[in-house]
Amino acid sequence: MITIICAVILFVFADNFLNLPSQLNKNIAYAHFFGKQKTIDNYRIVFQPSSSTPSAGENATLNFSILVKDNLNVNNVYAALIIKEKNTGKVVAQIPYKFYEFSDITFPYKFQNNLDYTANLESRISGDPKYEAKPLIADFDIFVGNPLWISFKELMLYYVTPTVVIVPVGIVLYQYIKKKNLF
């Protein structure tokens, strides 16, 4: 019984708080919450690749959010993505403009080589005189490879924090169930 309760808690925690992909939410971009940021005029562009360090030959998602003050999404955006090798400037992928109702945008991509890349997000923002005519361009560096170490932020977010939360919750639930004689 305690195993089932812990498994349910773990699943709910992982799905809701860590934003792990599932069949129900595979098209949602999570970049609105975490990631590298750039500010251009009145816009803040956030970038988060998933996984945090993609590897060649594996499916990755490149998640972007275009935000205005108060961290609000921009509505009615046309966005395109250009991926270049960082050292040579060679364009390896061009994803054409597409309309997005909200500015949380996800681009699936499979990198072919373990190299450093630059992702250039080009956005035309409806209703903005400057960026409707000429695109807002934000570029972000992406390291693609097999990291030998895990970043401190990733270690804390995905391993330490869940452990610190799940273990005490499991102990409290066990004690509660034992006290109520539900076993």
MARMAR-422836 format. One record per residue (C-alpha): x, y, z. Coordinates in steps of 0.02 Angstrom, whole numbers. Each point is the difference from the previous one (the first is absolute). Last residue first. Example, Ala and Ser with C-alpha at 12.3 -4.5 7.8 and 13.67 -1.06 7.14 Angstrom:
<node c1="684" c2="-53" c3="357"/>
<node c1="-69" c2="-172" c3="33"/>
This chain:
<node c1="-122" c2="-93" c3="334"/>
<node c1="-123" c2="141" c3="32"/>
<node c1="35" c2="1" c3="186"/>
<node c1="-30" c2="188" c3="16"/>
<node c1="171" c2="20" c3="83"/>
<node c1="85" c2="-104" c3="-135"/>
<node c1="-82" c2="104" c3="-137"/>
<node c1="55" c2="162" c3="82"/>
<node c1="177" c2="-63" c3="34"/>
<node c1="17" c2="-60" c3="-180"/>
<node c1="-69" c2="164" c3="-67"/>
<node c1="123" c2="99" c3="107"/>
<node c1="146" c2="-108" c3="-56"/>
<node c1="-51" c2="14" c3="-183"/>
<node c1="-16" c2="189" c3="14"/>
<node c1="172" c2="7" c3="83"/>
<node c1="79" c2="-103" c3="-141"/>
<node c1="-91" c2="86" c3="-143"/>
<node c1="49" c2="181" c3="35"/>
<node c1="188" c2="-15" c3="31"/>
<node c1="11" c2="-131" c3="-138"/>
<node c1="-94" c2="110" c3="-124"/>
<node c1="113" c2="148" c3="42"/>
<node c1="165" c2="-97" c3="-13"/>
<node c1="-28" c2="-88" c3="-166"/>
<node c1="-82" c2="101" c3="-139"/>
<node c1="13" c2="179" c3="56"/>
<node c1="157" c2="-8" c3="107"/>
<node c1="102" c2="-105" c3="-121"/>
<node c1="-63" c2="102" c3="-148"/>
<node c1="53" c2="163" c3="83"/>
<node c1="169" c2="-72" c3="52"/>
<node c1="35" c2="-58" c3="-178"/>
<node c1="27" c2="-184" c3="-33"/>
<node c1="170" c2="-64" c3="-49"/>
<node c1="70" c2="-100" c3="-145"/>
<node c1="-110" c2="90" c3="-124"/>
<node c1="-41" c2="-93" c3="-159"/>
<node c1="-13" c2="128" c3="-137"/>
<node c1="-97" c2="145" c3="-69"/>
<node c1="40" c2="170" c3="75"/>
<node c1="-132" c2="128" c3="-49"/>
<node c1="33" c2="186" c3="-14"/>
<node c1="-148" c2="118" c3="-10"/>
<node c1="-46" c2="131" c3="-129"/>
<node c1="-146" c2="121" c3="9"/>
<node c1="-69" c2="87" c3="-153"/>
<node c1="-154" c2="112" c3="2"/>
<node c1="-60" c2="-2" c3="-179"/>
<node c1="-25" c2="157" c3="-106"/>
<node c1="-172" c2="60" c3="-53"/>
<node c1="-99" c2="-70" c3="148"/>
<node c1="147" c2="29" c3="116"/>
<node c1="5" c2="190" c3="-11"/>
<node c1="-187" c2="37" c3="-12"/>
<node c1="-46" c2="-126" c3="135"/>
<node c1="-180" c2="-56" c3="-31"/>
<node c1="45" c2="-173" c3="-62"/>
<node c1="174" c2="-54" c3="56"/>
<node c1="117" c2="-68" c3="-132"/>
<node c1="123" c2="-117" c3="84"/>
<node c1="168" c2="-69" c3="-55"/>
<node c1="81" c2="-124" c3="119"/>
<node c1="183" c2="-30" c3="-40"/>
<node c1="68" c2="-161" c3="76"/>
<node c1="190" c2="-4" c3="6"/>
<node c1="92" c2="-165" c3="2"/>
<node c1="150" c2="-78" c3="88"/>
<node c1="37" c2="-175" c3="-62"/>
<node c1="-50" c2="-181" c3="30"/>
<node c1="-68" c2="-36" c3="-173"/>
<node c1="-168" c2="-39" c3="-83"/>
<node c1="-115" c2="100" c3="113"/>
<node c1="-181" c2="-60" c3="2"/>
<node c1="-127" c2="141" c3="11"/>
<node c1="-173" c2="34" c3="73"/>
<node c1="-43" c2="185" c3="9"/>
<node c1="-106" c2="59" c3="146"/>
<node c1="-77" c2="173" c3="19"/>
<node c1="-77" c2="85" c3="152"/>
<node c1="-47" c2="162" c3="-88"/>
<node c1="-186" c2="-30" c3="-13"/>
<node c1="-106" c2="-9" c3="-158"/>
<node c1="147" c2="-64" c3="-100"/>
<node c1="10" c2="26" c3="-189"/>
<node c1="140" c2="-86" c3="-94"/>
<node c1="157" c2="68" c3="-79"/>
<node c1="117" c2="-129" c3="-75"/>
<node c1="115" c2="-119" c3="94"/>
<node c1="174" c2="16" c3="-70"/>
<node c1="129" c2="-129" c3="47"/>
<node c1="188" c2="-28" c3="-16"/>
<node c1="51" c2="178" c3="-46"/>
<node c1="190" c2="10" c3="-3"/>
<node c1="65" c2="137" c3="115"/>
<node c1="165" c2="-93" c3="10"/>
<node c1="35" c2="0" c3="187"/>
<node c1="-179" c2="12" c3="65"/>
<node c1="-80" c2="-125" c3="-118"/>
<node c1="-164" c2="81" c3="-45"/>
<node c1="-182" c2="-29" c3="44"/>
<node c1="-130" c2="118" c3="-73"/>
<node c1="-172" c2="8" c3="79"/>
<node c1="-159" c2="86" c3="-58"/>
<node c1="-138" c2="86" c3="95"/>
<node c1="-163" c2="90" c3="-41"/>
<node c1="-77" c2="64" c3="160"/>
<node c1="-182" c2="33" c3="43"/>
<node c1="3" c2="26" c3="188"/>
<node c1="150" c2="47" c3="107"/>
<node c1="6" c2="-95" c3="162"/>
<node c1="-1" c2="93" c3="166"/>
<node c1="151" c2="4" c3="115"/>
<node c1="-60" c2="159" c3="87"/>
<node c1="77" c2="100" c3="-142"/>
<node c1="9" c2="-87" c3="-168"/>
<node c1="45" c2="-180" c3="-38"/>
<node c1="60" c2="-100" c3="-148"/>
<node c1="19" c2="-180" c3="52"/>
<node c1="111" c2="-129" c3="-84"/>
<node c1="21" c2="-189" c3="8"/>
<node c1="122" c2="-98" c3="-108"/>
<node c1="-52" c2="-181" c3="6"/>
<node c1="124" c2="-141" c3="-21"/>
<node c1="-8" c2="-168" c3="-87"/>
<node c1="162" c2="-96" c3="14"/>
<node c1="128" c2="-24" c3="-139"/>
<node c1="125" c2="122" c3="72"/>
<node c1="-25" c2="34" c3="185"/>
<node c1="-102" c2="138" c3="81"/>
<node c1="63" c2="83" c3="158"/>
<node c1="-148" c2="68" c3="99"/>
<node c1="-111" c2="-133" c3="-77"/>
<node c1="-105" c2="97" c3="-47"/>
<node c1="69" c2="166" c3="-58"/>
<node c1="-56" c2="152" c3="96"/>
<node c1="-4" c2="176" c3="-71"/>
<node c1="-81" c2="156" c3="72"/>
<node c1="-27" c2="160" c3="-99"/>
<node c1="-41" c2="157" c3="99"/>
<node c1="-82" c2="138" c3="-100"/>
<node c1="-7" c2="187" c3="30"/>
<node c1="156" c2="38" c3="-104"/>
<node c1="94" c2="-164" c3="-14"/>
<node c1="31" c2="-94" c3="163"/>
<node c1="84" c2="-168" c3="-8"/>
<node c1="-29" c2="-149" c3="113"/>
<node c1="71" c2="-174" c3="23"/>
<node c1="-122" c2="-121" c3="77"/>
<node c1="-145" c2="-30" c3="117"/>
<node c1="-186" c2="41" c3="13"/>
<node c1="-64" c2="51" c3="-171"/>
<node c1="118" c2="-128" c3="-77"/>
<node c1="-123" c2="-139" c3="40"/>
<node c1="-68" c2="-18" c3="-176"/>
<node c1="-153" c2="-111" c3="-16"/>
<node c1="-14" c2="-124" c3="-144"/>
<node c1="35" c2="-158" c3="102"/>
<node c1="-131" c2="39" c3="131"/>
<node c1="-118" c2="-150" c3="4"/>
<node c1="120" c2="-129" c3="-72"/>
<node c1="127" c2="42" c3="132"/>
<node c1="151" c2="113" c3="14"/>
<node c1="70" c2="34" c3="173"/>
<node c1="-56" c2="168" c3="66"/>
<node c1="96" c2="-15" c3="163"/>
<node c1="-145" c2="61" c3="104"/>
<node c1="-154" c2="-79" c3="-74"/>
<node c1="62" c2="-164" c3="-75"/>
<node c1="139" c2="-37" c3="125"/>
<node c1="-103" c2="47" c3="153"/>
<node c1="-154" c2="-95" c3="-60"/>
<node c1="104" c2="-154" c3="-43"/>
<node c1="97" c2="4" c3="165"/>
<node c1="-159" c2="23" c3="102"/>
<node c1="-83" c2="-145" c3="-92"/>
<node c1="152" c2="-111" c3="24"/>
<node c1="10" c2="45" c3="185"/>
<node c1="-184" c2="-44" c3="23"/>
<node c1="21" c2="-164" c3="-94"/>
<node c1="153" c2="-49" c3="101"/>
<node c1="-89" c2="44" c3="162"/>
<node c1="-138" c2="-123" c3="-47"/>
